[in-house]
């Protein structure tokens, strides 16, 4: 079905192999997953105005995205001008 441990088979991590073959995404995987989660929460909150209990998880997720972006900019994983905007986040993911 698949290779159980890529590093054991190749001696490299999966992300290193993807970067070598230039197929890696422009956004790190953990940041990508958080943005997808925030998009889903934002759509849910927009469709269900009275669901006040999910506004807080949306705030927490977007705060986590901003902190992670700050970390990646400091470590030069993302360019310095990269910015997360909730309005344009969906276009960022579909690229």
C-alpha atoms as one frame of an Amber mdcrd trajectory, in Angstrom:
protein
   0.000   0.000   0.000   2.844   2.347   0.725   6.241   2.748   2.230   5.885
   2.599   6.034   8.988   4.714   6.703  10.342   6.913   3.921  13.386   7.972
   5.931  14.356   4.345   6.568  14.006   3.500   2.878  15.710   6.584   1.398
  17.719   8.132   4.215  15.879  11.445   3.728  12.703  12.954   5.053   9.717
  13.215   2.729   9.798  17.028   2.634  13.483  16.974   1.636  12.655  14.647
  -1.262   9.798  16.920  -2.367  12.066  19.996  -2.252  14.746  18.224  -4.334
  12.199  17.428  -7.025  10.698  20.937  -6.772   7.219  19.692  -5.912   7.060
  21.091  -2.388   4.358  23.618  -1.604   5.235  27.276  -1.141   3.660  27.246
   2.323   4.825  24.822   5.060   2.447  21.942   5.709   1.459  22.906   9.262
   0.653  26.457   8.179  -1.307  25.138   5.187  -3.412  22.896   7.449  -4.146
  25.769   9.837  -5.237  27.998   6.949  -7.572  25.265   5.656  -9.029  24.924
   9.166  -9.524  28.705   9.440 -11.258  28.817   6.050 -13.658  26.083   7.159
 -14.396  27.840  10.441 -14.872  31.188   8.687 -17.392  29.643   6.241 -19.233
  27.991   9.139 -19.427  31.208  11.161 -20.626  33.130   8.092 -23.363  30.574
   7.405 -24.406  30.267  11.064 -24.507  33.760  12.544 -25.835  32.665  15.927
 -23.121  30.079  16.517 -21.099  32.236  18.888 -19.204  29.243  20.290 -17.205
  28.805  17.097 -16.099  32.428  16.854 -13.527  31.853  19.595 -11.898  28.813
  17.901 -11.685  30.899  14.712  -9.906  33.666  16.628  -7.525  31.154  18.216
  -6.751  29.479  14.881  -6.054  32.765  13.125  -3.892  33.880  16.042  -1.919
  30.643  15.750  -1.500  31.287  12.018  -0.126  34.774  12.704   2.332  33.450
  15.310   3.506  30.691  12.975   3.945  33.169  10.101   6.035  35.377  12.395
   8.223  32.358  13.265   8.645  31.317   9.623   9.559  34.871   8.589  12.196
  35.024  11.338  13.690  31.717  10.137  13.432  32.776   6.473  11.100  29.937
   5.500   8.598  32.507   4.218   9.507  35.769   2.476   9.436  38.898   4.651
   6.540  40.426   2.675   4.297  37.320   3.024   1.097  38.137   4.914  -1.952
  36.148   5.966  -5.235  37.817   5.086  -8.447  35.948   5.924 -10.217  37.465
   2.896  -7.659  36.117   0.419  -6.691  32.923   2.275  -8.806  30.695   0.039
  -7.016  31.922  -3.092  -3.695  31.256  -1.371  -4.628  27.618  -0.760  -5.996
  26.899  -4.245  -2.760  27.958  -5.988
